Amino acid sequence: MNGKTVNRDALIKYLGQTLDINRFRDFCPNGLQVEGKPQIARLVSGVTASLALIEAAIDSGADALLVHHGYFWRGEDARVVGQKHKRLKLLLAHDLNLLAYHLPLDMHDQFGNNAQLALQLGLTPAARFGEDDVGWLGRAQSAELRTVADLAQVVERKLGRAPLVIGDAQQPLGQIGWCTGAAQSLLGDAIAAGAHTYLSGEISEPTVHLAREAGVAYLACGHHATERYGVQALGAHLASQFGIAHQFIDIDNPV
């Protein structure tokens, strides 16, 4: 650790401005969700604020935990009982700040999950689609990426898991639409935007039929697997910007 610290409120203000959090109608509060130490020297990032990630962050000596999936989701049980109690009790007992950014982290041009997934897979974005322009549309950078099967191989190599492919694997990629996480509901918007191939984290039963009927190949690559990269990039940026220590901790999740 290099000994530098950043004031928690200054960090929250910087993140709010950088990610433009007030732009979004989100399903959870973005920013500081659980208050901890006022000075932050060591930041741990991860995808979801699970008990395992909290424990790992505490073991690493973190002052703050930065995640994509935090707490207090719209419509959830507001009571602090069960697993919510265990998680919050551990955060509070160790004075560990919890910072969570959902849609703002999905959509950021540089640090967002869609932007970082494009870098991983070699995709060049050209347009947006869907509500709040959350979906991205573009093409493969490499001429060697010609078919759906080619892209599926890149996904498996880069993300560490084989995607579920719906449609003809030998179909030309054409225009590619993508949105990380649980974005199967955006398939119709992707089709309307001109996508020939669509990539997301999850897939639902009706989505299979829509993809088949539209002749659009669908790659379901894993919710966790597609959303590992935004929070890493943001954490690394904060470390560079403020001179604090940063560590990404990946808690495996097969979904």
Phi and psi in degrees as GROMACS dihedral restraints (atoms count N, CA, C in turn):
[ dihedral_restraints ]
;  ai    aj    ak    al  type     phi  dphi    fc
    3     4     5     6     1   -87.7    20    10
    4     5     6     7     1    -2.2    20    10
    6     7     8     9     1    88.3    20    10
    7     8     9    10     1    -8.9    20    10
    9    10    11    12     1   -79.7    20    10
   10    11    12    13     1   149.9    20    10
   12    13    14    15     1  -133.1    20    10
   13    14    15    16     1   162.0    20    10
   15    16    17    18     1  -130.9    20    10
   16    17    18    19     1   140.5    20    10
   18    19    20    21     1   -65.6    20    10
   19    20    21    22     1   133.7    20    10
   21    22    23    24     1   -56.0    20    10
   22    23    24    25     1   -45.3    20    10
   24    25    26    27     1   -66.2    20    10
   25    26    27    28     1   -35.7    20    10
   27    28    29    30     1   -66.4    20    10
   28    29    30    31     1   -38.9    20    10
   30    31    32    33     1   -66.2    20    10
   31    32    33    34     1   -43.1    20    10
   33    34    35    36     1   -63.2    20    10
   34    35    36    37     1   -42.2    20    10
   36    37    38    39     1   -62.5    20    10
   37    38    39    40     1   -43.7    20    10
   39    40    41    42     1   -62.3    20    10
   40    41    42    43     1   -44.5    20    10
   42    43    44    45     1   -64.8    20    10
   43    44    45    46     1   -41.2    20    10
   45    46    47    48     1   -60.9    20    10
   46    47    48    49     1   -41.1    20    10
   48    49    50    51     1   -73.0    20    10
   49    50    51    52     1   -43.0    20    10
   51    52    53    54     1   -63.7    20    10
   52    53    54    55     1   -41.9    20    10
   54    55    56    57     1   -91.9    20    10
   55    56    57    58     1    -2.9    20    10
   57    58    59    60     1    52.4    20    10
   58    59    60    61     1    53.9    20    10
   60    61    62    63     1   -67.2    20    10
   61    62    63    64     1   -24.2    20    10
   63    64    65    66     1   -74.7    20    10
   64    65    66    67     1    -7.7    20    10
   66    67    68    69     1   -73.8    20    10
   67    68    69    70     1   -23.1    20    10
   69    70    71    72     1  -104.2    20    10
   70    71    72    73     1   143.5    20    10
   72    73    74    75     1   -96.6    20    10
   73    74    75    76     1    96.4    20    10
   75    76    77    78     1  -105.1    20    10
   76    77    78    79     1   175.5    20    10
   78    79    80    81     1   -94.6    20    10
   79    80    81    82     1     0.8    20    10
   81    82    83    84     1  -157.5    20    10
   82    83    84    85     1   163.4    20    10
   84    85    86    87     1   -72.2    20    10
   85    86    87    88     1   135.3    20    10
   87    88    89    90     1  -102.1    20    10
   88    89    90    91     1   131.9    20    10
   90    91    92    93     1   123.6    20    10
   91    92    93    94     1  -143.5    20    10
   93    94    95    96     1   -75.5    20    10
   94    95    96    97     1   117.3    20    10
   96    97    98    99     1  -101.8    20    10
   97    98    99   100     1   -32.0    20    10
   99   100   101   102     1  -135.3    20    10
  100   101   102   103     1   124.3    20    10
  102   103   104   105     1   -82.5    20    10
  103   104   105   106     1   135.3    20    10
  105   106   107   108     1  -132.9    20    10
  106   107   108   109     1  -137.9    20    10
  108   109   110   111     1   -60.8    20    10
  109   110   111   112     1   141.8    20    10
  111   112   113   114     1   -74.3    20    10
  112   113   114   115     1   -20.4    20    10
  114   115   116   117     1  -118.3    20    10
  115   116   117   118     1   135.1    20    10
  117   118   119   120     1  -118.0    20    10
  118   119   120   121     1   120.4    20    10
  120   121   122   123     1  -108.9    20    10
  121   122   123   124     1   -29.9    20    10
  123   124   125   126     1  -131.1    20    10
  124   125   126   127     1   124.7    20    10
  126   127   128   129     1  -113.1    20    10
  127   128   129   130     1   131.3    20    10
  129   130   131   132     1  -111.4    20    10
  130   131   132   133     1   135.1    20    10
  132   133   134   135     1  -115.3    20    10
  133   134   135   136     1   153.6    20    10
  135   136   137   138     1  -166.2    20    10
  136   137   138   139     1   170.0    20    10
  138   139   140   141     1   -75.2    20    10
  139   140   141   142     1   -49.1    20    10
  141   142   143   144     1  -131.4    20    10
  142   143   144   145     1   137.6    20    10
  144   145   146   147     1   -79.2    20    10
  145   146   147   148     1    61.2    20    10
  147   148   149   150     1   -77.3    20    10
  148   149   150   151     1   167.2    20    10
  150   151   152   153     1   -60.6    20    10
  151   152   153   154     1   -39.4    20    10
  153   154   155   156     1   -63.0    20    10
  154   155   156   157     1   -39.3    20    10
  156   157   158   159     1   -70.2    20    10
  157   158   159   160     1   -40.5    20    10
  159   160   161   162     1   -59.6    20    10
  160   161   162   163     1   -46.2    20    10
  162   163   164   165     1   -61.8    20    10
  163   164   165   166     1   -41.3    20    10
  165   166   167   168     1   -66.4    20    10
  166   167   168   169     1   -38.8    20    10
  168   169   170   171     1   -64.6    20    10
  169   170   171   172     1   -41.7    20    10
  171   172   173   174     1   -63.5    20    10
  172   173   174   175     1   -43.3    20    10
  174   175   176   177     1   -62.0    20    10
  175   176   177   178     1   -29.5    20    10
  177   178   179   180     1   -83.8    20    10
  178   179   180   181     1    -6.3    20    10
  180   181   182   183     1    82.9    20    10
  181   182   183   184     1    25.3    20    10
  183   184   185   186     1   -70.6    20    10
  184   185   186   187     1   148.9    20    10
  186   187   188   189     1   -99.6    20    10
  187   188   189   190     1   -20.5    20    10
  189   190   191   192     1  -148.7    20    10
  190   191   192   193     1   146.6    20    10
  192   193   194   195     1  -118.2    20    10
  193   194   195   196     1   123.1    20    10
  195   196   197   198     1  -109.1    20    10
  196   197   198   199     1   121.5    20    10
  198   199   200   201     1  -135.0    20    10
  199   200   201   202     1   164.9    20    10
  201   202   203   204     1   -89.5    20    10
  202   203   204   205     1   -40.2    20    10
  204   205   206   207     1  -108.2    20    10
  205   206   207   208     1   104.8    20    10
  207   208   209   210     1  -102.0    20    10
  208   209   210   211     1  -134.2    20    10
  210   211   212   213     1  -124.2    20    10
  211   212   213   214     1  -176.4    20    10
  213   214   215   216     1    63.5    20    10
  214   215   216   217     1    48.6    20    10
  216   217   218   219     1   -74.6    20    10
  217   218   219   220     1   146.9    20    10
  219   220   221   222     1   -57.8    20    10
  220   221   222   223     1   128.4    20    10
  222   223   224   225     1    88.6    20    10
  223   224   225   226     1    -5.5    20    10
  225   226   227   228     1   -80.4    20    10
  226   227   228   229     1   163.6    20    10
  228   229   230   231     1   -61.9    20    10
  229   230   231   232     1   123.1    20    10
  231   232   233   234     1   -78.5    20    10
  232   233   234   235     1   -11.5    20    10
  234   235   236   237     1   -70.4    20    10
  235   236   237   238     1   143.6    20    10
  237   238   239   240     1   -93.1    20    10
  238   239   240   241     1    81.3    20    10
  240   241   242   243     1  -136.9    20    10
  241   242   243   244     1   165.9    20    10
  243   244   245   246     1    60.7    20    10
  244   245   246   247     1  -134.2    20    10
  246   247   248   249     1   -65.9    20    10
  247   248   249   250     1   -33.6    20    10
  249   250   251   252     1   -61.6    20    10
  250   251   252   253     1   -41.7    20    10
  252   253   254   255     1   -62.8    20    10
  253   254   255   256     1   -44.7    20    10
  255   256   257   258     1   -61.3    20    10
  256   257   258   259     1   -43.5    20    10
  258   259   260   261     1   -67.6    20    10
  259   260   261   262     1   -49.4    20    10
  261   262   263   264     1   -65.4    20    10
  262   263   264   265     1   -38.7    20    10
  264   265   266   267     1   -59.7    20    10
  265   266   267   268     1   -41.7    20    10
  267   268   269   270     1   -69.2    20    10
  268   269   270   271     1   -42.1    20    10
  270   271   272   273     1   -59.8    20    10
  271   272   273   274     1   -48.2    20    10
  273   274   275   276     1   -68.7    20    10
  274   275   276   277     1   -38.3    20    10
  276   277   278   279     1   -63.2    20    10
  277   278   279   280     1   -29.2    20    10
  279   280   281   282     1  -106.4    20    10
  280   281   282   283     1     9.9    20    10
  282   283   284   285     1    53.7    20    10
  283   284   285   286     1    42.5    20    10
  285   286   287   288     1   -98.7    20    10
  286   287   288   289     1   119.8    20    10
  288   289   290   291     1   -69.3    20    10
  289   290   291   292     1   139.7    20    10
  291   292   293   294     1  -116.2    20    10
  292   293   294   295     1   117.9    20    10
  294   295   296   297     1  -113.2    20    10
  295   296   297   298     1   126.6    20    10
  297   298   299   300     1  -132.2    20    10
  298   299   300   301     1   136.4    20    10
  300   301   302   303     1  -138.0    20    10
  301   302   303   304     1   116.5    20    10
  303   304   305   306     1   -97.3    20    10
  304   305   306   307     1   -96.6    20    10
  306   307   308   309     1   -57.8    20    10
  307   308   309   310     1   -38.7    20    10
  309   310   311   312     1   -58.6    20    10
  310   311   312   313     1   -32.9    20    10
  312   313   314   315     1   -79.8    20    10
  313   314   315   316     1   -30.8    20    10
  315   316   317   318     1   -61.1    20    10
  316   317   318   319     1   -38.1    20    10
  318   319   320   321     1  -102.5    20    10
  319   320   321   322     1    -8.6    20    10
  321   322   323   324     1   -61.3    20    10
  322   323   324   325     1   137.8    20    10
  324   325   326   327     1   -62.3    20    10
  325   326   327   328     1   -29.3    20    10
  327   328   329   330     1  -109.5    20    10
  328   329   330   331     1   -49.4    20    10
  330   331   332   333     1   -97.1    20    10
  331   332   333   334     1    -4.8    20    10
  333   334   335   336     1   -68.5    20    10
  334   335   336   337     1   159.0    20    10
  336   337   338   339     1   -61.1    20    10
  337   338   339   340     1   -41.2    20    10
  339   340   341   342     1   -65.3    20    10
  340   341   342   343     1   -41.8    20    10
  342   343   344   345     1   -65.4    20    10
  343   344   345   346     1   -43.2    20    10
  345   346   347   348     1   -72.3    20    10
  346   347   348   349     1   -33.8    20    10
  348   349   350   351     1   -66.1    20    10
  349   350   351   352     1   -38.4    20    10
  351   352   353   354     1   -59.6    20    10
  352   353   354   355     1   -40.4    20    10
  354   355   356   357     1   -64.1    20    10
  355   356   357   358     1   -41.1    20    10
  357   358   359   360     1   -64.1    20    10
  358   359   360   361     1   -39.8    20    10
  360   361   362   363     1   -97.9    20    10
  361   362   363   364     1    -4.8    20    10
  363   364   365   366     1    74.7    20    10
  364   365   366   367     1    44.1    20    10
  366   367   368   369     1  -108.9    20    10
  367   368   369   370     1   141.2    20    10
  369   370   371   372     1  -107.6    20    10
  370   371   372   373     1   112.7    20    10
  372   373   374   375     1   -73.7    20    10
  373   374   375   376     1   144.3    20    10
  375   376   377   378     1  -131.5    20    10
  376   377   378   379     1   -20.2    20    10
  378   379   380   381     1  -158.1    20    10
  379   380   381   382     1   171.8    20    10
  381   382   383   384     1  -124.2    20    10
  382   383   384   385     1   162.2    20    10
  384   385   386   387     1  -153.5    20    10
  385   386   387   388     1   168.3    20    10
  387   388   389   390     1    85.1    20    10
  388   389   390   391     1   173.4    20    10
  390   391   392   393     1   -59.4    20    10
  391   392   393   394     1   133.5    20    10
  393   394   395   396     1    60.4    20    10
  394   395   396   397     1    17.3    20    10
  396   397   398   399     1    57.1    20    10
  397   398   399   400     1    38.9    20    10
  399   400   401   402     1   -74.7    20    10
  400   401   402   403     1   -27.0    20    10
  402   403   404   405     1   -86.8    20    10
  403   404   405   406     1   149.1    20    10
  405   406   407   408     1  -115.3    20    10
  406   407   408   409     1   148.6    20    10
  408   409   410   411     1  -133.1    20    10
  409   410   411   412     1   134.4    20    10
  411   412   413   414     1  -171.9    20    10
  412   413   414   415     1  -155.9    20    10
  414   415   416   417     1  -139.2    20    10
  415   416   417   418     1   164.8    20    10
  417   418   419   420     1   -71.4    20    10
  418   419   420   421     1   140.0    20    10
  420   421   422   423     1   -72.8    20    10
  421   422   423   424     1   -39.1    20    10
  423   424   425   426     1   -87.9    20    10
  424   425   426   427     1   136.8    20    10
  426   427   428   429     1   -68.3    20    10
  427   428   429   430     1   -16.6    20    10
  429   430   431   432     1   -78.5    20    10
  430   431   432   433     1   -15.7    20    10
  432   433   434   435     1   -89.1    20    10
  433   434   435   436     1    91.2    20    10
  435   436   437   438     1  -108.3    20    10
  436   437   438   439     1   -37.4    20    10
  438   439   440   441     1  -115.7    20    10
  439   440   441   442     1   168.8    20    10
  441   442   443   444     1   -60.1    20    10
  442   443   444   445     1   -38.8    20    10
  444   445   446   447     1   -61.8    20    10
  445   446   447   448     1   -38.5    20    10
  447   448   449   450     1   -61.3    20    10
  448   449   450   451     1   -45.3    20    10
  450   451   452   453     1   -66.3    20    10
  451   452   453   454     1   -38.6    20    10
  453   454   455   456     1   -60.8    20    10
  454   455   456   457     1   -37.7    20    10
  456   457   458   459     1   -66.6    20    10
  457   458   459   460     1   -39.1    20    10
  459   460   461   462     1   -64.9    20    10
  460   461   462   463     1   -43.3    20    10
  462   463   464   465     1   -57.9    20    10
  463   464   465   466     1   -47.9    20    10
  465   466   467   468     1   -62.1    20    10
  466   467   468   469     1   -40.7    20    10
  468   469   470   471     1   -69.7    20    10
  469   470   471   472     1   -42.9    20    10
  471   472   473   474     1   -81.4    20    10
  472   473   474   475     1   -39.2    20    10
  474   475   476   477     1   -95.9    20    10
  475   476   477   478     1   -12.0    20    10
  477   478   479   480     1    79.8    20    10
  478   479   480   481     1    20.6    20    10
  480   481   482   483     1  -156.7    20    10
  481   482   483   484     1   143.7    20    10
  483   484   485   486     1   -77.9    20    10
  484   485   486   487     1   130.2    20    10
  486   487   488   489     1   -75.8    20    10
  487   488   489   490     1   155.0    20    10
  489   490   491   492     1   -81.6    20    10
  490   491   492   493     1   121.8    20    10
  492   493   494   495     1  -108.5    20    10
  493   494   495   496     1   124.2    20    10
  495   496   497   498     1  -108.5    20    10
  496   497   498   499     1   125.5    20    10
  498   499   500   501     1   113.1    20    10
  499   500   501   502     1  -174.9    20    10
  501   502   503   504     1   -78.2    20    10
  502   503   504   505     1   115.8    20    10
  504   505   506   507     1   -66.3    20    10
  505   506   507   508     1   -22.3    20    10
  507   508   509   510     1   -92.8    20    10
  508   509   510   511     1     4.7    20    10
  510   511   512   513     1   -68.3    20    10
  511   512   513   514     1   138.1    20    10
  513   514   515   516     1   -59.2    20    10
  514   515   516   517     1   144.5    20    10
  516   517   518   519     1   -64.6    20    10
  517   518   519   520     1   -45.0    20    10
  519   520   521   522     1    59.8    20    10
  520   521   522   523     1  -145.6    20    10
  522   523   524   525     1   -74.6    20    10
  523   524   525   526     1   138.2    20    10
  525   526   527   528     1  -113.7    20    10
  526   527   528   529     1   127.3    20    10
  528   529   530   531     1  -103.9    20    10
  529   530   531   532     1   143.5    20    10
  531   532   533   534     1  -149.5    20    10
  532   533   534   535     1   149.8    20    10
  534   535   536   537     1  -158.6    20    10
  535   536   537   538     1   123.4    20    10
  537   538   539   540     1   -71.0    20    10
  538   539   540   541     1   165.3    20    10
  540   541   542   543     1    78.0    20    10
  541   542   543   544     1  -140.5    20    10
  543   544   545   546     1   -96.4    20    10
  544   545   546   547     1    71.0    20    10
  546   547   548   549     1  -115.3    20    10
  547   548   549   550     1    30.5    20    10
  549   550   551   552     1   -64.5    20    10
  550   551   552   553     1   -26.2    20    10
  552   553   554   555     1   -69.3    20    10
  553   554   555   556     1   -12.2    20    10
  555   556   557   558     1   -87.2    20    10
  556   557   558   559     1    -0.4    20    10
  558   559   560   561     1   -57.7    20    10
  559   560   561   562     1   -44.0    20    10
  561   562   563   564     1   -59.9    20    10
  562   563   564   565     1   -40.8    20    10
  564   565   566   567     1   -65.9    20    10
  565   566   567   568     1   -37.4    20    10
  567   568   569   570     1   -64.7    20    10
  568   569   570   571     1   -42.2    20    10
  570   571   572   573     1   -62.3    20    10
  571   572   573   574     1   -45.1    20    10
  573   574   575   576     1   -62.8    20    10
  574   575   576   577     1   -29.7    20    10
  576   577   578   579     1   -80.8    20    10
  577   578   579   580     1    -7.6    20    10
  579   580   581   582     1   103.5    20    10
  580   581   582   583     1    16.6    20    10
  582   583   584   585     1   -73.8    20    10
  583   584   585   586     1   138.4    20    10
  585   586   587   588     1  -101.4    20    10
  586   587   588   589     1   -20.4    20    10
  588   589   590   591     1  -134.9    20    10
  589   590   591   592     1   140.2    20    10
  591   592   593   594     1  -130.5    20    10
  592   593   594   595     1   138.5    20    10
  594   595   596   597     1  -129.2    20    10
  595   596   597   598     1   129.6    20    10
  597   598   599   600     1  -148.2    20    10
  598   599   600   601     1  -174.7    20    10
  600   601   602   603     1   -83.8    20    10
  601   602   603   604     1   -42.4    20    10
  603   604   605   606     1  -121.0    20    10
  604   605   606   607     1   168.7    20    10
  606   607   608   609     1  -144.4    20    10
  607   608   609   610     1   148.3    20    10
  609   610   611   612     1  -119.0    20    10
  610   611   612   613     1   164.9    20    10
  612   613   614   615     1   -55.1    20    10
  613   614   615   616     1   -47.9    20    10
  615   616   617   618     1   -66.0    20    10
  616   617   618   619     1   -26.5    20    10
  618   619   620   621     1   -64.7    20    10
  619   620   621   622     1   -34.1    20    10
  621   622   623   624     1   -59.6    20    10
  622   623   624   625     1   -46.7    20    10
  624   625   626   627     1   -66.2    20    10
  625   626   627   628     1   -41.7    20    10
  627   628   629   630     1   -62.4    20    10
  628   629   630   631     1   -42.9    20    10
  630   631   632   633     1   -62.8    20    10
  631   632   633   634     1   -46.1    20    10
  633   634   635   636     1   -62.2    20    10
  634   635   636   637     1   -45.4    20    10
  636   637   638   639     1   -68.5    20    10
  637   638   639   640     1   -30.4    20    10
  639   640   641   642     1   -87.0    20    10
  640   641   642   643     1   -10.2    20    10
  642   643   644   645     1    72.7    20    10
  643   644   645   646     1    23.2    20    10
  645   646   647   648     1  -103.2    20    10
  646   647   648   649     1   127.2    20    10
  648   649   650   651     1   -73.6    20    10
  649   650   651   652     1   140.2    20    10
  651   652   653   654     1  -124.0    20    10
  652   653   654   655     1   127.8    20    10
  654   655   656   657     1  -114.2    20    10
  655   656   657   658     1   114.3    20    10
  657   658   659   660     1   -96.4    20    10
  658   659   660   661     1   110.9    20    10
  660   661   662   663     1  -108.2    20    10
  661   662   663   664     1     0.3    20    10
  663   664   665   666     1   104.3    20    10
  664   665   666   667     1   126.4    20    10
  666   667   668   669     1   -61.3    20    10
  667   668   669   670     1   -54.1    20    10
  669   670   671   672     1   -63.9    20    10
  670   671   672   673     1   -43.5    20    10
  672   673   674   675     1   -61.3    20    10
  673   674   675   676     1   -36.4    20    10
  675   676   677   678     1   -82.7    20    10
  676   677   678   679     1   -12.7    20    10
  678   679   680   681     1  -115.4    20    10
  679   680   681   682     1    24.1    20    10
  681   682   683   684     1   -82.6    20    10
  682   683   684   685     1   -17.5    20    10
  684   685   686   687     1   -98.2    20    10
  685   686   687   688     1   -28.6    20    10
  687   688   689   690     1   -64.7    20    10
  688   689   690   691     1   -48.4    20    10
  690   691   692   693     1   -67.0    20    10
  691   692   693   694     1   -31.5    20    10
  693   694   695   696     1   -64.4    20    10
  694   695   696   697     1   -46.4    20    10
  696   697   698   699     1   -64.0    20    10
  697   698   699   700     1   -40.7    20    10
  699   700   701   702     1   -67.1    20    10
  700   701   702   703     1   -43.2    20    10
  702   703   704   705     1   -61.8    20    10
  703   704   705   706     1   -42.0    20    10
  705   706   707   708     1   -64.3    20    10
  706   707   708   709     1   -37.8    20    10
  708   709   710   711     1   -64.2    20    10
  709   710   711   712     1   -43.3    20    10
  711   712   713   714     1   -64.1    20    10
  712   713   714   715     1   -37.8    20    10
  714   715   716   717     1   -62.2    20    10
  715   716   717   718     1   -41.9    20    10
  717   718   719   720     1   -70.5    20    10
  718   719   720   721     1   -40.2    20    10
  720   721   722   723     1   -68.4    20    10
  721   722   723   724     1   -39.8    20    10
  723   724   725   726     1  -113.3    20    10
  724   725   726   727     1    -4.0    20    10
  726   727   728   729     1    75.0    20    10
  727   728   729   730     1    18.8    20    10
  729   730   731   732     1   -92.9    20    10
  730   731   732   733     1   164.9    20    10
  732   733   734   735     1   -81.0    20    10
  733   734   735   736     1   145.4    20    10
  735   736   737   738     1  -139.3    20    10
  736   737   738   739     1   140.7    20    10
  738   739   740   741     1  -140.2    20    10
  739   740   741   742     1   129.4    20    10
  741   742   743   744     1   -91.9    20    10
  742   743   744   745     1   130.8    20    10
  744   745   746   747     1  -118.9    20    10
  745   746   747   748     1   120.2    20    10
  747   748   749   750     1   -98.9    20    10
  748   749   750   751     1   111.7    20    10
  750   751   752   753     1   -92.1    20    10
  751   752   753   754     1   111.2    20    10
  753   754   755   756     1   -55.8    20    10
  754   755   756   757     1   138.7    20    10
  756   757   758   759     1  -147.0    20    10
  757   758   759   760     1   116.7    20    10
  759   760   761   762     1   -76.4    20    10
  760   761   762   763     1    -9.0    20    10
